[in-house]
Amino acid sequence: MFKSLLEAIPLPIFVVDRALVIHYINSSGQHLYDISTYAKKPRLDQVIRDGSILQLVHDCVRTGNPQQGLYDRGRTDVAWRVSVTPLAHYKDTLPDDKTQQEQVSSDYTFFAVTMEDRAEIRRLERVQRDFLANVSHELRTPLTSVRLMAETLEDTIDTDPDKAQEFIEKIETEIQYLSGMVAELLELSRIESGQMPMSIEPVEAESLVREVMARMLPLAQRHRVRLFTEIAGGKTLVAADSKLITRVLFNLVHNAIKFTPTGGMIVIGSTLQEDRHEQSFFVRDTGVGIPEEDLSRVFERFYKTDRARSKSNFVGPGGGGTGLGLAIARQVVEAHGGRIMAESAVDKGSTFTFTLPVAIRNEQ
């Protein structure tokens, strides 16, 4: 019964005696340390080399009191909360006197050493702090702008109607930005929590590309950017929620238009990777590109590359955005069992590629 309880606990647990000889270790502990390389009953100090943890065990053995400590060695990716607890036991025949009974039970022979990995908890806490800081930062700027423009509007609404109308339009723009960010935050939250409803069906790769092409062509023409398609294996059926994947492609193409100067070119494409049973989709542009130091972080929430990428000779809308579009794209693609990646070179352009599993393999 006692061993069953130890096995049910999803933490590494060692049961040692006063000499630190290991008498039992549950499966989680065996997974953490390769016990097979040691003797049948190794000592704890042969398995765990950390002197601070061993000192904690010695203190518990010496005092008979539970001990607890947190050890991270200054590294954020390794953090253990270690607890050492005396295991009370009774002899086969107990005395009737309660005081003598307590004295027997306090003569501890075995001790449980429990190790809880705190690294993931710390990572989640750090993500939460960063998220709150980013949300606060992203909300502060538009809210400050709205407040200042509203104050100015009060002063100009009677004396300068044209100026007042200009401030009203600016306020509406900021409100639209805030509304869009809130909507994207809610969408990202639903996807990450697995609550986003998805309708996965076989869809032709070509139809996804051509739909995006048809709907984004007017925007590209308005900003004087050439838009083309490049399709191989277009009849291949992919397992996808067509609405969600179309939105991913929209986002990638919109970003490409945003950072591609007048006269530039954007290609929306798809190709079959038969060896992996995947269909890849890509958006390639001849825009300003992404600095190498930013490339690995473009799919993070709220991460924005240098706004200087939006050059004065661009007809496109340039910088801005909530910094959530690529994070949403990554979550959607990964929810489909695919992966997304980016390649770029400054002043030469960028290519964003994602994959989707093939639903039915067609003979091309």
N, C-alpha and C positions, 0 to 999 in steps of 0.2 A: 504493500500500500504506500509506504513512504517513498520507495523508488518511483512508483507511478506518479506521485505528486511532483517529484523532482523532474521527471521527464516531461510533465505537462507544462512546466515553466519555461518560456521561450528565452531564457537567459542562461549563460554559462554558469554552472554551479559545481563547486568542488567540495567534497566532504573530507576533511583531514583530521588527523589526531594531533595530540600535543607535540609530537615530533615532526609535524608537517608532512607525514606520509599520507598520500592520497588513497583513501579507501573507496571512494566512488566519485565518478564524474558523469554528468548527464550528457545526452547526445549533443546539446548545444556547445558544451565545453569541449567535447571531442572534436567538433567541427572547427572550433577556434584554434585548438592546439592539436598537433598530430601526436597523440599519446602513444601510438604504435611504435614510435621510435625510441621509447623509454622502456625501462624495466616494468615488470608486471604491476608493482606498486611503487611508482616513483615518488620522490619528495616534491613538494610544491615548488621549492626553490630551484629544482631542475627544470621545471616547466615554465614558471614565471620568473623572469630575470629582473623585474623592476624592484629595486630595493625599497621604494616607498610602500608598495603594495605588501611586500613581505613584512615590513615593519608593522603595518596595520594588523596583520595576522598575529604576529608575535605579541602585540599589545593586547589583543583579545585573549590569547592563550594565558598571558601573565595575569591579567586583571579579572577575567571572566565576564567582562562587560562588552556589549556589542560595540563595534567600531565601524566608522564609515568615512570615506574620503573620495575626493575627485582628483583624477590624474589625467593630465593632457600633455605634459612635457612641452607646453608652449605651442603645440600644433593644433590647428583648428580641425584637422581631419581625423584626429585620434583623441578621444576623450572617454574615460571610463569612470563610472561611479561604482566603487567597490564597497561592498558591505560584508562584514565578518560577524557571524552570529553564533554564540555557543548553543549547542544542541543539548537540552536537558534530557537526562535519562534516569531510569530507576532500576534498582536491582530487582531480581526476581521476587524476593520477599521483602516487602516494605515494613518498617516499624509502624506501630500504631500511633506513636507520638508524632504530631504534625511538625514540631520543630526538628526532630530527627529526620523526618521525611524530607523537609526542605534542605537540610544539610546534605543528605545523600544526593538530591537532585542538583545541588550546586557544584558538585564535584564533576565538572565537565570533562569529558574525554574526547568528544568530537566537535568540530566546528565547521559551519557552512560558509564558504567563500562565494559570494554572488557578484557577478560582473555585469553591469548594465552599460551598453554602448550609448554614449550621449552625443556622438558626433552628428548623427542624423537630426536629433532634436535641435542641436545648435545650428545646423544648417537651415532648418525650417524657421527657427527664430530669426536668423539673419535675413532670410528671404522675406519674412513678415515685416521686419524693420525696414528693409529696403523698399518694400512695396508701399508701406505707409508713407515713407519719406518721399517716394516718387509721386504718389498721388497728391500729397500736400503741395509739392513743388509745382506739379502740372495744374492744379486748381488755383494756386495763388496768383499766377500771372493773369489769366483771363478774368478772375474775379476782381483783382485790383483794377484792371482796365475798365471793367463794367462800372465799378464804383466811381472812378474818376470821371468817366464820360457821363455818367448819370448826374454827377454834381455839376459838370459843365453845362449839361443840357438844361438844368434848372435856370442857369443864368442866361442862356441864349434862346430859349424857346419863344420868348416874347419879342426880343430885340433882333434876332437874326434867324428867321425860319429856315433858310437854306442851310445854315451851319447846324441848326438843330436836327434837320433831316439827315445830315451826314453822320452825326453822332448816333442817331437812332439806328441807321444801317450798320454802323460799326458794332453797336451793342448787339444787334441781331446776329452778326457774324460770330461774336464771342459766345453767345448763347448756343448757337448751332455747334460750335466747337465743343463746348461743355457737354451738350446733349449727346454728341457723337462719342465722346470719350466715355461717358457713363454707359452708353449702350454697348460699346466694345468691351468695357470692363465686365459687364454682366455676361456677355457672350463668352469671354475668355474664362470666366469663373465656371459657367455651365459646362464648357468643354473639359476643363481640367478636372471637374468633379464627376464627369461621366454622365451628367444630366442632360446633355444636348441630344435631342432626338435625332437619330440618323436613319435614313432610308437607303441602305446599301443595295444597289441593283446593278446588273451588267449594263455598262454604257460604252458606246463607241468612243474611242479616244479622239477621233477626228471631229466628232460632233461637239465635244467640249471645247476644242481649240477654235473651231469655226464660229461657235456662238460668241466666244469672247472677242474674236476678231471683228465680227459684225457690230457688236455693241460698243467696242472701244475705238473703232476706226474714226467716227466723227470727232472724238476728243483728240485723237492724234493729229487729224487734219487741221483742227482748230489751232493746235499749237505747232503746226508745221513740222511734224515728225512723221517719217515714213514707217508704215506698219506692214509686215509681211508674215506669212506662215511658212512653216517648213515641217511637213508631216511625212513620217515613214511608219508603216504598220498602222495606218489610221483606222482600219476596220477592226483592230484588236479590241476586245471587250474588257474593260477594267471594272473591278468591284468598287463602286463609288456612290456616294450621295452627290448627285450631279449639281444640286444647288450649292452645297458647301464647297465642292471643288471648283466650280465656276467662280465663286467669290474669291477663292485663293488666287486663281489666274487673274481676275480683275485687279486684285490688290497688287500683284507683281507687275502687271502691265501699267497700272496707274503710277506706280513708283518709277518705272522705267521712263514714262513720259515726263514725269516731274523732274528728272535729273538728266534728261537728254536734250542737248542744245538744238536750236533751230537747224533743220537740214539733217539731223541725225536719223538713225535707223533702229527699229526694234523688230525682233523676230520672235513670234510665238510658235513653238514647235513641240513635236511629240515623236518619240521613236521607241521601237520595241527592243527590249533587252531579253532575248530568248533564253540566254544561259541562266538568267535569274528569275525568269517567269514574271518579269515586271515591265511596265510601260513607264517610260520617263517623259515628263513634260518640262519644258524650259522656256524662259523668257530672257532673251539676250539683247543687250542694247549697246550703243556706242556712246554712252553718256560719260559723265565725269569720273565714274568709278568710285570705289570705296577704299580708303586707306587700309593698309594691312592690319594696323593695330585695332581697327574697328570691325574687321570682317568677322572675327570669331564671336562677336557680341551682337550682331544685327538682329538675331532672333530673340533677344532678351526683351522682357517687358519694359517699356518706356525708354529703351535705349535709342538714342538718335545720334547719327553721325554729324560731323561738323556742318552747321548751317551754311558755311561758306561754300559748300558744294552747289548751292543755288546761285549760279552766276548771273551777272546782270544781262548777259546777252541771251538768256533763255526766254523763250516765249511762254514756256510751261509755267505752272504755278510755283515751282521751286520748292523751298523748304516747308516747314510746318508739319502738320500731322501729329497724332497722339503718341506715336512710338509703340502702338499696340498691334498694328496690322500684320507685321511679320511674326510676332509672337502668336497671334491667332492662326496664321497660316501654318506655322509649325505644329501647333496642337491639332489642327484639323487633319493635316497629312499623317501625323503619327497615330491619330485615332483610326485612320484607315489602314494602318499597318505599313505605311510607307515612311520615307525619310526625305528631308529637305536640306539643301546645301547651297552655298553661294561661292562664286569665284569672281574675282575682280582685280582690275589694275587701274590705278589712278590715271585719268585722262584717256583711257582706252575703252572703258566700258565694264559692264557687269553681266554675269549670267547666273540666274537663279534656277535651280533644277529640283524637282521633286519626283518621287516614284509612287506608283500605285500597283498593287498586285493584280495580275491578270485574272479575270474571272473565268474565261473560257479561251483556251489556246486555239487560235484559228490558223489554218494553213494559209499562208500568204501567197 
